[in-house]
Amino acid sequence: MANRVKPPILGPKKKNKKLLKSTKVRKLQSGPTFNLLTILWVDQNGVPFNTTGFYAALYRGSSLIQTAAFDRFGAAYFSQVPTLTTVNYTLQVYDSLGRVYHTRLIPAGVEAFAVIG
């Protein structure tokens, strides 16, 4: 015959009023997570490429805003573009010889953008 086991105690038997008063609920984050526009270059499965030697150029219309080099983890950061973006940008990704690999439109209201492929 099996022995009967007491159920586990799921919480304190008494409420600690002092602890409940001092514990505050955090507000949900309302601003952007990234403070710089971040570009990720990934494959179809979301795995970043080793993008050493590649760079990206950010345009607004026909004027160049900034260029940024990719690191070996597939990320490029634009320090002159605060997030959330307020206008549309055109992104061009280049290799070390200056050949254009991708051209993408980045919409307004983003803080990170993934280039797939």
Order of alpha helices (4+ residues) and beta strands (2+ residues): alpha-beta-beta-beta-beta-beta-beta-beta
